[in-house]
Amino acid sequence: MSAFGLIQICLILLCTTTISSLQCNHLPQQQRKVIEKSLKLLDKMGKRFPQQCLREKTFFRFPEQVLKPRQKETVKVAIEEIFQHIFYIFSKNLTLAAWDGTALEQFQNGLYQQIEKLEACVIKKQSHHFGSKEVNRMKLKKYFQKIDCFLKDRQHSLCSWEISRAEMRRCLQLIDKVIRK
């Protein structure tokens, strides 16, 4: 390979890295827009919270401490994890949900795109904060497993989906609050 060819490859890599880092620098603004759109889509997906579901209301206790670490990278990892769990929950057994299909699809697509962007920006190398990331990951997994079990226990009923939708709304609002800081 000639020196000129090697220089061209280096310039391409440098430009790609620069463009990628610029996208990551604007990630908080992108996330705020995605969350704002996702909240609107969650509202559009279903109607008002059904009164008959109030007696089934459950408090899942979101582990808010996962969004309060000192390292920004740890927060990004937690947000990516949350988006993945929400995407997973909203990708199965939705037959009884009776939601607007177009809004649901747009919601899923927005989450998926945000997960892709976060994965590209989050440094997945193991650092001295690895332990706290794992603890946070386990707390989030436990939280979302409660929601998943709730849906299964109630056989993915309309009320269980509406309660889950309200809980996902709360998750997105918490993330939005953290991103704005």
C-alpha positions as CSV (number, residue, x, y, z in Angstrom):
1,M,0.0,0.0,0.0
2,S,1.4,3.4,-0.9
3,A,1.9,6.2,1.5
4,F,-0.8,8.2,-0.3
5,G,-3.4,5.3,0.2
6,L,-2.5,5.1,3.9
7,I,-3.0,8.9,4.3
8,Q,-6.4,8.6,2.6
9,I,-7.5,5.8,5.0
10,C,-6.3,7.8,8.0
11,L,-8.2,10.9,6.8
12,I,-11.4,8.8,6.4
13,L,-11.0,7.3,9.8
14,L,-10.4,10.8,11.3
15,C,-13.5,12.2,9.6
16,T,-15.7,9.3,10.7
17,T,-14.5,9.6,14.3
18,T,-15.1,13.4,14.2
19,I,-18.6,13.0,12.8
20,S,-19.4,10.2,15.3
21,S,-18.2,12.3,18.2
22,L,-20.2,15.3,17.0
23,Q,-23.4,13.2,17.0
24,C,-22.6,12.0,20.5
25,N,-22.1,15.6,21.7
26,H,-25.6,16.4,20.5
27,L,-27.1,13.2,22.1
28,P,-28.8,15.0,25.1
29,Q,-30.7,17.3,22.7
30,Q,-31.6,14.3,20.5
31,Q,-32.8,12.4,23.5
32,R,-35.0,15.2,24.8
33,K,-36.7,15.4,21.4
34,V,-37.1,11.6,21.2
35,I,-38.5,11.5,24.8
36,E,-40.9,14.4,24.0
37,K,-42.1,12.6,20.9
38,S,-42.3,9.3,22.7
39,L,-44.4,10.8,25.5
40,K,-46.8,12.2,22.9
41,L,-46.9,8.8,21.1
42,L,-47.7,7.1,24.4
43,D,-50.6,9.5,24.8
44,K,-51.7,9.0,21.3
45,M,-51.4,5.1,21.5
46,G,-54.2,4.8,24.0
47,K,-57.0,7.0,25.3
48,R,-57.4,8.2,28.8
49,F,-56.5,5.8,31.6
50,P,-59.5,3.5,32.0
51,Q,-61.3,4.1,35.3
52,Q,-61.9,0.3,35.7
53,C,-58.1,-0.2,35.9
54,L,-57.6,2.1,38.9
55,R,-58.1,-0.8,41.4
56,E,-55.3,-2.8,39.7
57,K,-52.9,0.1,39.8
58,T,-49.5,-1.1,41.0
59,F,-46.4,0.9,42.1
60,F,-43.3,-0.7,40.7
61,R,-40.7,1.6,42.4
62,F,-38.4,2.7,39.6
63,P,-34.7,2.6,41.0
64,E,-34.1,6.3,40.6
65,Q,-30.6,6.0,41.9
66,V,-29.5,4.5,38.6
67,L,-29.9,7.9,37.0
68,K,-28.0,9.8,39.7
69,P,-24.4,8.5,39.5
70,R,-21.5,10.9,39.3
71,Q,-20.2,9.6,35.9
72,K,-22.1,10.8,32.8
73,E,-21.1,7.6,31.0
74,T,-22.9,5.5,33.7
75,V,-26.0,7.5,33.2
76,K,-25.8,7.0,29.4
77,V,-25.5,3.2,30.0
78,A,-28.5,3.3,32.3
79,I,-30.6,5.2,29.8
80,E,-29.6,2.8,27.0
81,E,-30.6,-0.1,29.3
82,I,-34.0,1.5,30.1
83,F,-34.7,2.1,26.4
84,Q,-33.9,-1.5,25.7
85,H,-36.2,-2.8,28.4
86,I,-39.0,-0.5,27.3
87,F,-38.5,-1.6,23.7
88,Y,-38.6,-5.3,24.8
89,I,-41.8,-4.8,26.8
90,F,-43.6,-3.0,24.0
91,S,-42.6,-5.6,21.4
92,K,-44.7,-8.5,22.6
93,N,-48.2,-9.7,23.4
94,L,-49.9,-6.4,22.6
95,T,-53.1,-8.0,21.2
96,L,-55.2,-6.9,24.2
97,A,-53.8,-3.4,24.4
98,A,-56.1,-2.0,21.7
99,W,-53.8,0.9,21.0
100,D,-53.3,3.0,17.8
101,G,-51.0,0.7,15.8
102,T,-49.3,3.5,13.9
103,A,-48.4,5.4,17.1
104,L,-47.1,2.2,18.7
105,E,-44.9,1.5,15.6
106,Q,-43.6,5.0,15.7
107,F,-42.9,4.7,19.4
108,Q,-41.0,1.4,18.9
109,N,-39.0,2.9,15.9
110,G,-38.0,5.9,17.9
111,L,-36.8,3.8,20.8
112,Y,-34.9,1.5,18.5
113,Q,-33.2,4.4,16.8
114,Q,-32.3,5.9,20.2
115,I,-30.8,2.6,21.4
116,E,-28.7,2.5,18.2
117,K,-27.4,6.0,18.8
118,L,-26.7,5.3,22.4
119,E,-24.9,2.1,21.6
120,A,-22.7,4.0,19.2
121,C,-21.8,6.7,21.8
122,V,-21.6,4.7,25.0
123,I,-18.1,3.5,25.7
124,K,-18.6,-0.1,26.6
125,K,-15.1,-0.7,28.0
126,Q,-14.7,-1.9,31.5
127,S,-13.5,0.8,33.8
128,H,-13.1,1.3,37.5
129,H,-16.9,2.1,37.5
130,F,-17.8,-1.3,36.1
131,G,-19.2,-2.5,39.5
132,S,-21.6,0.4,39.8
133,K,-22.8,-0.1,36.2
134,E,-23.4,-3.8,36.9
135,V,-25.3,-3.0,40.1
136,N,-27.4,-0.4,38.1
137,R,-28.0,-3.0,35.4
138,M,-29.3,-5.5,37.9
139,K,-31.6,-3.0,39.6
140,L,-33.1,-2.0,36.2
141,K,-33.4,-5.7,35.2
142,K,-35.3,-6.4,38.5
143,Y,-37.6,-3.4,38.0
144,F,-38.5,-4.3,34.4
145,Q,-38.9,-8.0,35.4
146,K,-41.6,-6.9,37.9
147,I,-43.4,-5.1,35.0
148,D,-43.0,-8.1,32.7
149,C,-44.3,-10.5,35.5
150,F,-47.2,-8.1,36.2
151,L,-48.2,-8.3,32.5
152,K,-47.9,-12.1,32.4
153,D,-49.8,-12.6,35.7
154,R,-52.6,-10.5,34.3
155,Q,-52.4,-12.4,31.0
156,H,-51.5,-9.1,29.1
157,S,-55.0,-7.7,29.8
158,L,-56.1,-4.3,28.7
159,C,-55.6,-2.9,32.3
160,S,-52.2,-4.4,32.7
161,W,-51.1,-2.8,29.5
162,E,-52.6,0.6,30.5
163,I,-50.8,0.4,33.8
164,S,-47.5,-0.5,32.1
165,R,-48.0,2.3,29.6
166,A,-48.4,4.8,32.5
167,E,-45.3,3.4,34.1
168,M,-43.2,3.7,30.9
169,R,-44.4,7.3,30.7
170,R,-43.1,7.9,34.2
171,C,-39.7,6.3,33.3
172,L,-39.4,8.6,30.2
173,Q,-40.2,11.6,32.4
174,L,-37.5,10.7,34.9
175,I,-35.0,10.3,32.1
176,D,-36.0,13.7,30.6
177,K,-35.5,15.3,34.0
178,V,-32.0,13.8,34.2
179,I,-31.1,14.9,30.7
180,R,-32.2,18.4,31.3
181,K,-29.8,18.8,34.2
